[in-house]
Amino acid sequence: MIQKFKDRFFKPIQHFQIRYNTKAGDSDLVWRVIADGEEKLASGIEIHGYVYGEPSIVNGDKKMNMACEGKIYWHGNRAEIITTRAPDLLP
């Protein structure tokens, strides 16, 4: 019980980029979730909070991603991200 509490509340905040997996084919792993540069494939994704667009360069090609900062929780192949950073709206 205590370990589950620690895993839930003391996870590090990470930077995420999310984009569609164009090479999924017949697989249900249709999302690429890149956390601090490491990619994992997901069948579904749910994001709670602030998300923004962000470009990246992959093998010389420009890719557009949805991005956010937060904590990720995996439920099998489904990813749930709770964001922790709101936009800075001050001039």
Contacts in CASP RR format, 6 or more apart in sequence:
PFRMAT RR
TARGET T0000
AUTHOR 0000-0000-0000
METHOD contacts of the structure
MODEL  1
MIQKFKDRFFKPIQHFQIRYNTKAGDSDLVWRVIADGEEKLASGIEIHGY
VYGEPSIVNGDKKMNMACEGKIYWHGNRAEIITTRAPDLLP
8 73 0 8 1.000
11 71 0 8 1.000
11 72 0 8 1.000
11 73 0 8 1.000
12 71 0 8 1.000
13 69 0 8 1.000
13 70 0 8 1.000
13 71 0 8 1.000
13 84 0 8 1.000
13 85 0 8 1.000
14 35 0 8 1.000
14 36 0 8 1.000
14 69 0 8 1.000
14 70 0 8 1.000
14 71 0 8 1.000
14 72 0 8 1.000
15 35 0 8 1.000
15 36 0 8 1.000
15 67 0 8 1.000
15 68 0 8 1.000
15 69 0 8 1.000
16 33 0 8 1.000
16 34 0 8 1.000
16 35 0 8 1.000
16 67 0 8 1.000
16 68 0 8 1.000
16 69 0 8 1.000
16 70 0 8 1.000
16 72 0 8 1.000
16 81 0 8 1.000
17 32 0 8 1.000
17 33 0 8 1.000
17 34 0 8 1.000
17 37 0 8 1.000
17 54 0 8 1.000
17 56 0 8 1.000
17 65 0 8 1.000
17 66 0 8 1.000
17 67 0 8 1.000
18 31 0 8 1.000
18 32 0 8 1.000
18 33 0 8 1.000
18 34 0 8 1.000
18 45 0 8 1.000
18 47 0 8 1.000
18 65 0 8 1.000
18 66 0 8 1.000
18 67 0 8 1.000
18 68 0 8 1.000
18 81 0 8 1.000
19 31 0 8 1.000
19 32 0 8 1.000
19 34 0 8 1.000
19 63 0 8 1.000
19 64 0 8 1.000
19 65 0 8 1.000
19 66 0 8 1.000
20 30 0 8 1.000
20 31 0 8 1.000
20 32 0 8 1.000
21 27 0 8 1.000
21 29 0 8 1.000
21 30 0 8 1.000
21 31 0 8 1.000
21 32 0 8 1.000
21 41 0 8 1.000
24 30 0 8 1.000
27 41 0 8 1.000
28 43 0 8 1.000
28 77 0 8 1.000
29 41 0 8 1.000
29 42 0 8 1.000
29 43 0 8 1.000
29 77 0 8 1.000
30 42 0 8 1.000
30 43 0 8 1.000
30 44 0 8 1.000
31 41 0 8 1.000
31 42 0 8 1.000
31 43 0 8 1.000
31 44 0 8 1.000
31 45 0 8 1.000
31 79 0 8 1.000
32 39 0 8 1.000
32 41 0 8 1.000
32 42 0 8 1.000
33 39 0 8 1.000
33 40 0 8 1.000
33 41 0 8 1.000
33 42 0 8 1.000
33 45 0 8 1.000
33 72 0 8 1.000
33 79 0 8 1.000
34 65 0 8 1.000
35 72 0 8 1.000
40 79 0 8 1.000
41 77 0 8 1.000
42 77 0 8 1.000
42 78 0 8 1.000
42 79 0 8 1.000
43 77 0 8 1.000
43 78 0 8 1.000
44 77 0 8 1.000
44 78 0 8 1.000
44 79 0 8 1.000
45 78 0 8 1.000
45 79 0 8 1.000
45 80 0 8 1.000
45 81 0 8 1.000
46 78 0 8 1.000
46 79 0 8 1.000
46 80 0 8 1.000
46 81 0 8 1.000
47 66 0 8 1.000
47 68 0 8 1.000
47 80 0 8 1.000
47 81 0 8 1.000
47 83 0 8 1.000
48 80 0 8 1.000
48 81 0 8 1.000
48 82 0 8 1.000
48 83 0 8 1.000
49 68 0 8 1.000
49 82 0 8 1.000
49 83 0 8 1.000
50 68 0 8 1.000
50 83 0 8 1.000
50 85 0 8 1.000
50 86 0 8 1.000
50 87 0 8 1.000
51 66 0 8 1.000
51 67 0 8 1.000
51 68 0 8 1.000
51 83 0 8 1.000
52 66 0 8 1.000
52 67 0 8 1.000
52 68 0 8 1.000
52 87 0 8 1.000
53 64 0 8 1.000
53 65 0 8 1.000
53 66 0 8 1.000
53 67 0 8 1.000
54 64 0 8 1.000
54 65 0 8 1.000
54 66 0 8 1.000
54 67 0 8 1.000
55 62 0 8 1.000
55 63 0 8 1.000
55 64 0 8 1.000
55 65 0 8 1.000
56 62 0 8 1.000
56 63 0 8 1.000
56 65 0 8 1.000
57 63 0 8 1.000
68 81 0 8 1.000
68 83 0 8 1.000
68 85 0 8 1.000
69 83 0 8 1.000
69 84 0 8 1.000
69 85 0 8 1.000
70 81 0 8 1.000
70 82 0 8 1.000
70 83 0 8 1.000
70 84 0 8 1.000
70 85 0 8 1.000
71 81 0 8 1.000
71 82 0 8 1.000
71 84 0 8 1.000
72 79 0 8 1.000
72 80 0 8 1.000
72 81 0 8 1.000
73 79 0 8 1.000
73 80 0 8 1.000
73 81 0 8 1.000
73 82 0 8 1.000
74 80 0 8 1.000
END
